[in-house]
Amino acid sequence: MAKVFMDSESFLLETQTAVNLYKAAKEEPVYDYHCHLNPSEIAQNRQMPNLADAWLSGDHYKWRMMRAMGIDEKYITGGAPDYEKYLSWARTVESLIGNPLYHWTHLELQRYFDITQPLTEKSAPEIWEKANALLQTPQLSVKGIFEKMNIHAVGTTDDPVDTLEHHRAIADGSAPIGKIDTKIIPSFRPDKALDINAFDFAKYIESLSAASGINIKTPDDVIAALEIRLDYFISLGCSLSDHGLEYVPFYETSVKNVEKSFRKAMTGKSVSIVEADAYKTMMLVSLACLYAKRGIVMQLHFACIRNINTKMLFNTGINTGFDAVNDRITAGSLAALLDLMELECNDTGLPKTILYSLNPKDYYPIATIMGGFQGGRSEQASCAGKIQLGSAWWFCDHKDGMEEQMRVLASLGMLSSFVGMLTDSRSFLSYPRHEYFRRIMCNLIGGWAENGEYPADMQKLEKIVRDISFGNAKKYFE
């Protein structure tokens, strides 16, 4: 007999142990340590005008599926009315069997709007009316959502030149959102300072110079400027950095050669891939040492190819759904980069580090490499799970992807020390994705216990799932 559609008690939970474990995990707060929510919209306590805005504004996950459905671009990133965009999404959802977006969409309908019927072309008008009415209530403002979903902390993604004015206003209570229990934490993402072969690199370095007060002439000056900005971020609660990389760069050369490449880039001359990799290697190692001294977690995201469709890049811009998984070989460069960081950061060794790959082929190499860098040179520098295999990310954050990432981590590392799920989202309605992860995690662990692969000690098992859901992240980042 078929189960009830996305039943709140048994959805994705195949055993009674899994059901019981989820009851323990579900009440844990959410530590969403990496996302792309807009700090300005948080500070303003944004009230989303309708379901199309809440679901489709900036969400390239959904845009890709709408294109796959044959929806015209005007209903995706174009100027069609919101209701017509929403109806196009409803028509798309109806066909997304097996896709995580189907589950995410219906979890959001259930948790925010108490709507349990499937979204179809037929049900779309009724759902539109009910959801839009609720979106205008205080309970579904940004503050209301954070309270409803028990969000302990949100880690936004911020450029070093950002003034962080919205974070400051949120922290001191002067923002329209007022006092909130959720911690809004800036994350330090210096990608533009490392992207030496970007066409606008020199212009960005000028803005970094202005923000830091450092007259930047050399790569060492870039590090000095970033250090000033990092300390400013820390003064407003920053505990994480983040680096988005197409692949893991590694190339060692002399400081003079790196300085020569930097001068070329600053005068608008092209920089070779090898020169760029040498510069990025030097910068990443220097930044790792800054992070380690200050207790800042370093996140490295890699294995992505950006903007693969040039025509659509010109038409719709970046972050609109035209990126893909990179299959470049990772292991050698990653091992060498971490080794150099460990050597160069004399006093501390590596900072706490989370390694994410968009390509699951990298999970086994990463999990074995990170095992060579666990622990620290002192009691202060050591912690359980210091080097992490990051959560299944972007194209991998579906049921199969999450299970694969956790199975590899359990097989080659320590799943019980895992810092868990993140949304990586631009949508304020995305928090049921944490529920989705917790259900999958509890089902995996519950299955091991039911199969006799681990003792059916519910007290111990409940502690594990609670820690992965929240406790490990709180300890790791705070």
VEXFIRO-61069 format. One record per residue (C-alpha): residue number from 1; residue in three letters; z, x negated, y negated. Coordinates in steps of 0.2 Angstrom, whole numbers, plus 5000, padded with zeros to 4 digits. Layout:
BEGIN
- NUM / ALA / Z / X / Y
...
# end
This chain:
BEGIN
- 1 / MET / 5000 / 5000 / 5000
- 2 / ALA / 4995 / 4993 / 4983
- 3 / LYS / 5009 / 4988 / 4971
- 4 / VAL / 5011 / 4997 / 4954
- 5 / PHE / 5000 / 4989 / 4941
- 6 / MET / 5009 / 4975 / 4933
- 7 / ASP / 5026 / 4983 / 4938
- 8 / SER / 5040 / 4975 / 4927
- 9 / GLU / 5051 / 4972 / 4942
- 10 / SER / 5038 / 4965 / 4955
- 11 / PHE / 5023 / 4958 / 4945
- 12 / LEU / 5018 / 4941 / 4952
- 13 / LEU / 5034 / 4941 / 4962
- 14 / GLU / 5030 / 4941 / 4981
- 15 / THR / 5048 / 4939 / 4989
- 16 / GLN / 5065 / 4946 / 4985
- 17 / THR / 5071 / 4929 / 4981
- 18 / ALA / 5058 / 4927 / 4968
- 19 / VAL / 5063 / 4944 / 4961
- 20 / ASN / 5081 / 4939 / 4960
- 21 / LEU / 5077 / 4922 / 4952
- 22 / TYR / 5067 / 4930 / 4939
- 23 / LYS / 5081 / 4941 / 4934
- 24 / ALA / 5091 / 4925 / 4931
- 25 / ALA / 5077 / 4917 / 4921
- 26 / LYS / 5071 / 4932 / 4911
- 27 / GLU / 5086 / 4933 / 4899
- 28 / GLU / 5084 / 4915 / 4894
- 29 / PRO / 5079 / 4911 / 4876
- 30 / VAL / 5062 / 4904 / 4872
- 31 / TYR / 5059 / 4887 / 4866
- 32 / ASP / 5041 / 4887 / 4860
- 33 / TYR / 5040 / 4869 / 4856
- 34 / HIS / 5021 / 4867 / 4853
- 35 / CYS / 5011 / 4881 / 4845
- 36 / HIS / 4999 / 4883 / 4830
- 37 / LEU / 5007 / 4897 / 4821
- 38 / ASN / 5005 / 4896 / 4802
- 39 / PRO / 5021 / 4891 / 4793
- 40 / SER / 5016 / 4901 / 4778
- 41 / GLU / 5014 / 4917 / 4788
- 42 / ILE / 5031 / 4914 / 4796
- 43 / ALA / 5039 / 4911 / 4778
- 44 / GLN / 5031 / 4927 / 4772
- 45 / ASN / 5037 / 4937 / 4787
- 46 / ARG / 5019 / 4943 / 4789
- 47 / GLN / 5016 / 4961 / 4795
- 48 / MET / 5000 / 4962 / 4805
- 49 / PRO / 4989 / 4976 / 4798
- 50 / ASN / 4982 / 4982 / 4815
- 51 / LEU / 4979 / 4977 / 4833
- 52 / ALA / 4962 / 4968 / 4830
- 53 / ASP / 4970 / 4957 / 4817
- 54 / ALA / 4985 / 4954 / 4829
- 55 / TRP / 4974 / 4950 / 4844
- 56 / LEU / 4958 / 4943 / 4838
- 57 / SER / 4961 / 4933 / 4822
- 58 / GLY / 4959 / 4915 / 4826
- 59 / ASP / 4960 / 4918 / 4845
- 60 / HIS / 4946 / 4907 / 4852
- 61 / TYR / 4952 / 4911 / 4870
- 62 / LYS / 4947 / 4929 / 4868
- 63 / TRP / 4931 / 4925 / 4858
- 64 / ARG / 4924 / 4915 / 4873
- 65 / MET / 4926 / 4930 / 4884
- 66 / MET / 4918 / 4941 / 4872
- 67 / ARG / 4903 / 4930 / 4871
- 68 / ALA / 4903 / 4929 / 4890
- 69 / MET / 4902 / 4948 / 4889
- 70 / GLY / 4887 / 4948 / 4878
- 71 / ILE / 4896 / 4954 / 4862
- 72 / ASP / 4886 / 4950 / 4846
- 73 / GLU / 4895 / 4936 / 4836
- 74 / LYS / 4897 / 4949 / 4821
- 75 / TYR / 4910 / 4957 / 4832
- 76 / ILE / 4919 / 4941 / 4836
- 77 / THR / 4919 / 4929 / 4820
- 78 / GLY / 4908 / 4939 / 4809
- 79 / GLY / 4911 / 4953 / 4797
- 80 / ALA / 4911 / 4969 / 4808
- 81 / PRO / 4925 / 4981 / 4804
- 82 / ASP / 4941 / 4978 / 4813
- 83 / TYR / 4941 / 4993 / 4823
- 84 / GLU / 4923 / 4989 / 4830
- 85 / LYS / 4930 / 4971 / 4834
- 86 / TYR / 4944 / 4979 / 4843
- 87 / LEU / 4933 / 4991 / 4853
- 88 / SER / 4922 / 4976 / 4858
- 89 / TRP / 4938 / 4967 / 4865
- 90 / ALA / 4943 / 4983 / 4874
- 91 / ARG / 4926 / 4983 / 4883
- 92 / THR / 4928 / 4965 / 4887
- 93 / VAL / 4946 / 4966 / 4894
- 94 / GLU / 4941 / 4980 / 4906
- 95 / SER / 4929 / 4967 / 4915
- 96 / LEU / 4942 / 4952 / 4915
- 97 / ILE / 4948 / 4954 / 4933
- 98 / GLY / 4957 / 4938 / 4938
- 99 / ASN / 4957 / 4931 / 4920
- 100 / PRO / 4974 / 4927 / 4912
- 101 / LEU / 4969 / 4936 / 4896
- 102 / TYR / 4969 / 4952 / 4906
- 103 / HIS / 4988 / 4949 / 4911
- 104 / TRP / 4992 / 4943 / 4893
- 105 / THR / 4984 / 4958 / 4885
- 106 / HIS / 4994 / 4970 / 4895
- 107 / LEU / 5010 / 4961 / 4895
- 108 / GLU / 5009 / 4962 / 4876
- 109 / LEU / 5005 / 4981 / 4876
- 110 / GLN / 5020 / 4983 / 4887
- 111 / ARG / 5033 / 4972 / 4879
- 112 / TYR / 5029 / 4976 / 4861
- 113 / PHE / 5022 / 4994 / 4861
- 114 / ASP / 5029 / 5001 / 4877
- 115 / ILE / 5011 / 5005 / 4883
- 116 / THR / 5009 / 5004 / 4902
- 117 / GLN / 4991 / 5011 / 4904
- 118 / PRO / 4977 / 4999 / 4906
- 119 / LEU / 4966 / 4995 / 4890
- 120 / THR / 4949 / 5002 / 4893
- 121 / GLU / 4935 / 5009 / 4882
- 122 / LYS / 4942 / 5026 / 4886
- 123 / SER / 4960 / 5022 / 4882
- 124 / ALA / 4956 / 5011 / 4867
- 125 / PRO / 4957 / 5024 / 4853
- 126 / GLU / 4974 / 5031 / 4858
- 127 / ILE / 4981 / 5013 / 4860
- 128 / TRP / 4974 / 5008 / 4843
- 129 / GLU / 4983 / 5023 / 4835
- 130 / LYS / 5000 / 5020 / 4843
- 131 / ALA / 5000 / 5001 / 4842
- 132 / ASN / 4995 / 5001 / 4824
- 133 / ALA / 5009 / 5013 / 4819
- 134 / LEU / 5022 / 5002 / 4827
- 135 / LEU / 5014 / 4986 / 4819
- 136 / GLN / 5020 / 4993 / 4802
- 137 / THR / 5038 / 4994 / 4807
- 138 / PRO / 5051 / 4980 / 4803
- 139 / GLN / 5053 / 4977 / 4822
- 140 / LEU / 5035 / 4970 / 4823
- 141 / SER / 5036 / 4959 / 4808
- 142 / VAL / 5036 / 4940 / 4811
- 143 / LYS / 5055 / 4941 / 4810
- 144 / GLY / 5056 / 4956 / 4821
- 145 / ILE / 5045 / 4948 / 4834
- 146 / PHE / 5056 / 4932 / 4835
- 147 / GLU / 5072 / 4943 / 4837
- 148 / LYS / 5064 / 4955 / 4850
- 149 / MET / 5058 / 4941 / 4860
- 150 / ASN / 5073 / 4930 / 4859
- 151 / ILE / 5064 / 4915 / 4851
- 152 / HIS / 5076 / 4900 / 4849
- 153 / ALA / 5064 / 4888 / 4841
- 154 / VAL / 5046 / 4887 / 4836
- 155 / GLY / 5037 / 4870 / 4834
- 156 / THR / 5023 / 4871 / 4822
- 157 / THR / 5009 / 4858 / 4821
- 158 / ASP / 5009 / 4849 / 4804
- 159 / ASP / 4999 / 4836 / 4796
- 160 / PRO / 5008 / 4821 / 4788
- 161 / VAL / 5002 / 4825 / 4771
- 162 / ASP / 5008 / 4842 / 4772
- 163 / THR / 5022 / 4846 / 4759
- 164 / LEU / 5031 / 4857 / 4772
- 165 / GLU / 5036 / 4868 / 4757
- 166 / HIS / 5036 / 4883 / 4769
- 167 / HIS / 5048 / 4875 / 4781
- 168 / ARG / 5059 / 4870 / 4767
- 169 / ALA / 5060 / 4888 / 4761
- 170 / ILE / 5063 / 4895 / 4778
- 171 / ALA / 5077 / 4882 / 4781
- 172 / ASP / 5086 / 4886 / 4764
- 173 / GLY / 5084 / 4905 / 4766
- 174 / SER / 5073 / 4906 / 4750
- 175 / ALA / 5057 / 4912 / 4759
- 176 / PRO / 5054 / 4931 / 4760
- 177 / ILE / 5058 / 4931 / 4778
- 178 / GLY / 5076 / 4927 / 4773
- 179 / LYS / 5089 / 4920 / 4785
- 180 / ILE / 5083 / 4919 / 4803
- 181 / ASP / 5091 / 4913 / 4819
- 182 / THR / 5075 / 4905 / 4826
- 183 / LYS / 5073 / 4887 / 4821
- 184 / ILE / 5056 / 4884 / 4814
- 185 / ILE / 5053 / 4865 / 4817
- 186 / PRO / 5038 / 4855 / 4810
- 187 / SER / 5029 / 4843 / 4822
- 188 / PHE / 5021 / 4827 / 4816
- 189 / ARG / 5003 / 4827 / 4820
- 190 / PRO / 4994 / 4812 / 4813
- 191 / ASP / 4977 / 4814 / 4821
- 192 / LYS / 4967 / 4812 / 4805
- 193 / ALA / 4976 / 4795 / 4801
- 194 / LEU / 4970 / 4789 / 4818
- 195 / ASP / 4952 / 4796 / 4819
- 196 / ILE / 4944 / 4780 / 4811
- 197 / ASN / 4927 / 4785 / 4816
- 198 / ALA / 4928 / 4803 / 4808
- 199 / PHE / 4916 / 4805 / 4793
- 200 / ASP / 4930 / 4810 / 4781
- 201 / PHE / 4942 / 4796 / 4787
- 202 / ALA / 4943 / 4787 / 4770
- 203 / LYS / 4946 / 4803 / 4761
- 204 / TYR / 4960 / 4807 / 4772
- 205 / ILE / 4968 / 4790 / 4770
- 206 / GLU / 4967 / 4792 / 4751
- 207 / SER / 4977 / 4809 / 4753
- 208 / LEU / 4990 / 4800 / 4764
- 209 / SER / 4992 / 4786 / 4751
- 210 / ALA / 4995 / 4799 / 4738
- 211 / ALA / 5008 / 4809 / 4749
- 212 / SER / 5017 / 4793 / 4754
- 213 / GLY / 5016 / 4783 / 4738
- 214 / ILE / 5009 / 4768 / 4748
- 215 / ASN / 4994 / 4759 / 4742
- 216 / ILE / 4985 / 4758 / 4758
- 217 / LYS / 4974 / 4743 / 4761
- 218 / THR / 4977 / 4738 / 4779
- 219 / PRO / 4982 / 4747 / 4795
- 220 / ASP / 5000 / 4741 / 4793
- 221 / ASP / 5000 / 4751 / 4776
- 222 / VAL / 4994 / 4766 / 4786
- 223 / ILE / 5009 / 4764 / 4798
- 224 / ALA / 5021 / 4761 / 4783
- 225 / ALA / 5014 / 4777 / 4775
- 226 / LEU / 5016 / 4787 / 4791
- 227 / GLU / 5034 / 4781 / 4793
- 228 / ILE / 5038 / 4787 / 4776
- 229 / ARG / 5031 / 4804 / 4780
- 230 / LEU / 5039 / 4805 / 4797
- 231 / ASP / 5056 / 4802 / 4789
- 232 / TYR / 5052 / 4816 / 4777
- 233 / PHE / 5048 / 4828 / 4792
- 234 / ILE / 5064 / 4823 / 4801
- 235 / SER / 5074 / 4828 / 4785
- 236 / LEU / 5067 / 4845 / 4788
- 237 / GLY / 5071 / 4846 / 4807
- 238 / CYS / 5056 / 4838 / 4815
- 239 / SER / 5060 / 4832 / 4833
- 240 / LEU / 5042 / 4831 / 4840
- 241 / SER / 5026 / 4822 / 4836
- 242 / ASP / 5009 / 4827 / 4844
- 243 / HIS / 4993 / 4818 / 4846
- 244 / GLY / 4977 / 4827 / 4851
- 245 / LEU / 4965 / 4815 / 4860
- 246 / GLU / 4948 / 4817 / 4868
- 247 / TYR / 4953 / 4803 / 4880
- 248 / VAL / 4967 / 4790 / 4881
- 249 / PRO / 4961 / 4775 / 4871
- 250 / PHE / 4965 / 4757 / 4875
- 251 / TYR / 4958 / 4741 / 4869
- 252 / GLU / 4967 / 4726 / 4864
- 253 / THR / 4961 / 4714 / 4850
- 254 / SER / 4967 / 4704 / 4836
- 255 / VAL / 4976 / 4711 / 4821
- 256 / LYS / 4962 / 4703 / 4810
- 257 / ASN / 4948 / 4712 / 4820
- 258 / VAL / 4957 / 4729 / 4818
- 259 / GLU / 4959 / 4725 / 4799
- 260 / LYS / 4940 / 4721 / 4798
- 261 / SER / 4936 / 4738 / 4807
- 262 / PHE / 4948 / 4747 / 4795
- 263 / ARG / 4939 / 4740 / 4780
- 264 / LYS / 4922 / 4745 / 4787
- 265 / ALA / 4928 / 4763 / 4789
- 266 / MET / 4936 / 4764 / 4771
- 267 / THR / 4919 / 4759 / 4764
- 268 / GLY / 4910 / 4772 / 4774
- 269 / LYS / 4902 / 4760 / 4787
- 270 / SER / 4901 / 4766 / 4805
- 271 / VAL / 4914 / 4760 / 4817
- 272 / SER / 4910 / 4757 / 4835
- 273 / ILE / 4919 / 4766 / 4849
- 274 / VAL / 4927 / 4749 / 4855
- 275 / GLU / 4933 / 4746 / 4837
- 276 / ALA / 4939 / 4764 / 4835
- 277 / ASP / 4949 / 4762 / 4852
- 278 / ALA / 4957 / 4746 / 4846
- 279 / TYR / 4963 / 4754 / 4830
- 280 / LYS / 4969 / 4769 / 4839
- 281 / THR / 4978 / 4758 / 4852
- 282 / MET / 4987 / 4748 / 4838
- 283 / MET / 4992 / 4764 / 4829
- 284 / LEU / 4998 / 4773 / 4844
- 285 / VAL / 5009 / 4759 / 4849
- 286 / SER / 5016 / 4757 / 4832
- 287 / LEU / 5020 / 4775 / 4831
- 288 / ALA / 5028 / 4775 / 4848
- 289 / CYS / 5041 / 4763 / 4842
- 290 / LEU / 5044 / 4773 / 4826
- 291 / TYR / 5047 / 4788 / 4837
- 292 / ALA / 5058 / 4779 / 4849
- 293 / LYS / 5070 / 4772 / 4836
- 294 / ARG / 5072 / 4790 / 4828
- 295 / GLY / 5073 / 4800 / 4844
- 296 / ILE / 5057 / 4809 / 4841
- 297 / VAL / 5048 / 4816 / 4856
- 298 / MET / 5030 / 4810 / 4858
- 299 / GLN / 5017 / 4822 / 4865
- 300 / LEU / 5000 / 4816 / 4870
- 301 / HIS / 4986 / 4829 / 4873
- 302 / PHE / 4970 / 4823 / 4880
- 303 / ALA / 4954 / 4826 / 4891
- 304 / CYS / 4946 / 4838 / 4879
- 305 / ILE / 4928 / 4837 / 4872
- 306 / ARG / 4927 / 4845 / 4855
- 307 / ASN / 4913 / 4856 / 4847
- 308 / ILE / 4900 / 4854 / 4861
- 309 / ASN / 4888 / 4867 / 4853
- 310 / THR / 4882 / 4859 / 4836
- 311 / LYS / 4873 / 4875 / 4831
- 312 / MET / 4889 / 4886 / 4833
- 313 / LEU / 4899 / 4872 / 4824
- 314 / PHE / 4889 / 4874 / 4809
- 315 / ASN / 4889 / 4893 / 4810
- 316 / THR / 4907 / 4896 / 4814
- 317 / GLY / 4917 / 4880 / 4811
- 318 / ILE / 4930 / 4871 / 4822
- 319 / ASN / 4942 / 4879 / 4834
- 320 / THR / 4931 / 4894 / 4837
- 321 / GLY / 4929 / 4892 / 4856
- 322 / PHE / 4916 / 4878 / 4859
- 323 / ASP / 4927 / 4865 / 4866
- 324 / ALA / 4928 / 4860 / 4885
- 325 / VAL / 4937 / 4849 / 4898
- 326 / ASN / 4933 / 4831 / 4898
- 327 / ASP / 4931 / 4822 / 4914
- 328 / ARG / 4933 / 4804 / 4908
- 329 / ILE / 4943 / 4792 / 4919
- 330 / THR / 4961 / 4792 / 4912
- 331 / ALA / 4973 / 4782 / 4924
- 332 / GLY / 4969 / 4764 / 4919
- 333 / SER / 4970 / 4767 / 4900
- 334 / LEU / 4985 / 4778 / 4901
- 335 / ALA / 4995 / 4765 / 4911
- 336 / ALA / 4990 / 4751 / 4900
- 337 / LEU / 4994 / 4760 / 4884
- 338 / LEU / 5012 / 4765 / 4890
- 339 / ASP / 5015 / 4748 / 4896
- 340 / LEU / 5010 / 4740 / 4879
- 341 / MET / 5021 / 4753 / 4871
- 342 / GLU / 5036 / 4748 / 4882
- 343 / LEU / 5033 / 4730 / 4879
- 344 / GLU / 5031 / 4731 / 4860
- 345 / CYS / 5045 / 4743 / 4857
- 346 / ASN / 5058 / 4729 / 4860
- 347 / ASP / 5074 / 4738 / 4856
- 348 / THR / 5071 / 4755 / 4863
- 349 / GLY / 5056 / 4755 / 4875
- 350 / LEU / 5046 / 4771 / 4876
- 351 / PRO / 5051 / 4786 / 4867
- 352 / LYS / 5053 / 4803 / 4876
- 353 / THR / 5035 / 4807 / 4881
- 354 / ILE / 5025 / 4822 / 4887
- 355 / LEU / 5008 / 4819 / 4894
- 356 / TYR / 4996 / 4833 / 4895
- 357 / SER / 4979 / 4833 / 4902
- 358 / LEU / 4966 / 4847 / 4900
- 359 / ASN / 4958 / 4841 / 4917
- 360 / PRO / 4969 / 4845 / 4933
- 361 / LYS / 4961 / 4830 / 4941
- 362 / ASP / 4973 / 4819 / 4930
- 363 / TYR / 4989 / 4827 / 4937
- 364 / TYR / 4991 / 4815 / 4951
- 365 / PRO / 4987 / 4799 / 4942
- 366 / ILE / 4999 / 4805 / 4927
- 367 / ALA / 5013 / 4810 / 4939
- 368 / THR / 5013 / 4793 / 4947
- 369 / ILE / 5010 / 4783 / 4932
- 370 / MET / 5025 / 4791 / 4923
- 371 / GLY / 5036 / 4787 / 4937
- 372 / GLY / 5034 / 4769 / 4933
- 373 / PHE / 5041 / 4772 / 4915
- 374 / GLN / 5056 / 4784 / 4918
- 375 / GLY / 5074 / 4778 / 4913
- 376 / GLY / 5077 / 4767 / 4898
- 377 / ARG / 5084 / 4751 / 4893
- 378 / SER / 5101 / 4758 / 4888
- 379 / GLU / 5111 / 4773 / 4892
- 380 / GLN / 5106 / 4781 / 4875
- 381 / ALA / 5087 / 4778 / 4879
- 382 / SER / 5089 / 4786 / 4896
- 383 / CYS / 5088 / 4805 / 4901
- 384 / ALA / 5082 / 4815 / 4915
- 385 / GLY / 5064 / 4818 / 4915
- 386 / LYS / 5061 / 4806 / 4900
- 387 / ILE / 5042 / 4805 / 4904
- 388 / GLN / 5036 / 4823 / 4907
- 389 / LEU / 5020 / 4830 / 4915
- 390 / GLY / 5016 / 4843 / 4902
- 391 / SER / 5014 / 4861 / 4905
- 392 / ALA / 4997 / 4868 / 4911
- 393 / TRP / 4988 / 4868 / 4895
- 394 / TRP / 4974 / 4878 / 4887
- 395 / PHE / 4960 / 4880 / 4900
- 396 / CYS / 4974 / 4877 / 4913
- 397 / ASP / 4987 / 4890 / 4908
- 398 / HIS / 4983 / 4903 / 4921
- 399 / LYS / 4992 / 4907 / 4938
- 400 / ASP / 4982 / 4894 / 4948
- 401 / GLY / 4984 / 4881 / 4934
- 402 / MET / 5002 / 4883 / 4932
- 403 / GLU / 5006 / 4883 / 4951
- 404 / GLU / 4995 / 4867 / 4953
- 405 / GLN / 5004 / 4858 / 4939
- 406 / MET / 5021 / 4862 / 4945
- 407 / ARG / 5017 / 4858 / 4963
- 408 / VAL / 5011 / 4841 / 4958
- 409 / LEU / 5026 / 4838 / 4948
- 410 / ALA / 5038 / 4844 / 4962
- 411 / SER / 5028 / 4833 / 4975
- 412 / LEU / 5028 / 4817 / 4964
- 413 / GLY / 5042 / 4819 / 4951
- 414 / MET / 5057 / 4831 / 4947
- 415 / LEU / 5052 / 4849 / 4944
- 416 / SER / 5070 / 4853 / 4940
- 417 / SER / 5069 / 4842 / 4924
- 418 / PHE / 5053 / 4850 / 4918
- 419 / VAL / 5054 / 4856 / 4900
- 420 / GLY / 5043 / 4871 / 4904
- 421 / MET / 5031 / 4882 / 4895
- 422 / LEU / 5023 / 4882 / 4878
- 423 / THR / 5011 / 4895 / 4870
- 424 / ASP / 4999 / 4883 / 4861
- 425 / SER / 4995 / 4899 / 4852
- 426 / ARG / 4990 / 4905 / 4835
- 427 / SER / 4995 / 4923 / 4839
- 428 / PHE / 5012 / 4930 / 4835
- 429 / LEU / 5011 / 4942 / 4850
- 430 / SER / 5008 / 4928 / 4862
- 431 / TYR / 5027 / 4926 / 4868
- 432 / PRO / 5025 / 4936 / 4884
- 433 / ARG / 5016 / 4921 / 4890
- 434 / HIS / 5033 / 4914 / 4893
- 435 / GLU / 5037 / 4928 / 4904
- 436 / TYR / 5021 / 4925 / 4913
- 437 / PHE / 5025 / 4907 / 4916
- 438 / ARG / 5043 / 4912 / 4922
- 439 / ARG / 5037 / 4924 / 4934
- 440 / ILE / 5025 / 4912 / 4942
- 441 / MET / 5038 / 4898 / 4942
- 442 / CYS / 5051 / 4909 / 4950
- 443 / ASN / 5038 / 4915 / 4963
- 444 / LEU / 5034 / 4897 / 4968
- 445 / ILE / 5052 / 4891 / 4969
- 446 / GLY / 5057 / 4908 / 4978
- 447 / GLY / 5044 / 4905 / 4991
- 448 / TRP / 5050 / 4888 / 4995
- 449 / ALA / 5068 / 4895 / 4997
- 450 / GLU / 5061 / 4909 / 5008
- 451 / ASN / 5051 / 4897 / 5019
- 452 / GLY / 5067 / 4887 / 5022
- 453 / GLU / 5060 / 4872 / 5012
- 454 / TYR / 5075 / 4872 / 5001
- 455 / PRO / 5093 / 4880 / 5004
- 456 / ALA / 5094 / 4898 / 4999
- 457 / ASP / 5108 / 4893 / 4987
- 458 / MET / 5106 / 4906 / 4973
- 459 / GLN / 5118 / 4898 / 4962
- 460 / LYS / 5108 / 4882 / 4962
- 461 / LEU / 5091 / 4890 / 4962
- 462 / GLU / 5096 / 4901 / 4947
- 463 / LYS / 5102 / 4885 / 4938
- 464 / ILE / 5085 / 4877 / 4941
- 465 / VAL / 5075 / 4892 / 4935
- 466 / ARG / 5086 / 4894 / 4919
- 467 / ASP / 5084 / 4876 / 4915
- 468 / ILE / 5066 / 4876 / 4917
- 469 / SER / 5065 / 4892 / 4906
- 470 / PHE / 5075 / 4885 / 4892
- 471 / GLY / 5090 / 4873 / 4895
- 472 / ASN / 5079 / 4858 / 4899
- 473 / ALA / 5069 / 4860 / 4883
- 474 / LYS / 5085 / 4863 / 4872
- 475 / LYS / 5093 / 4847 / 4879
- 476 / TYR / 5077 / 4837 / 4878
- 477 / PHE / 5072 / 4841 / 4860
- 478 / GLU / 5088 / 4843 / 4852
# end
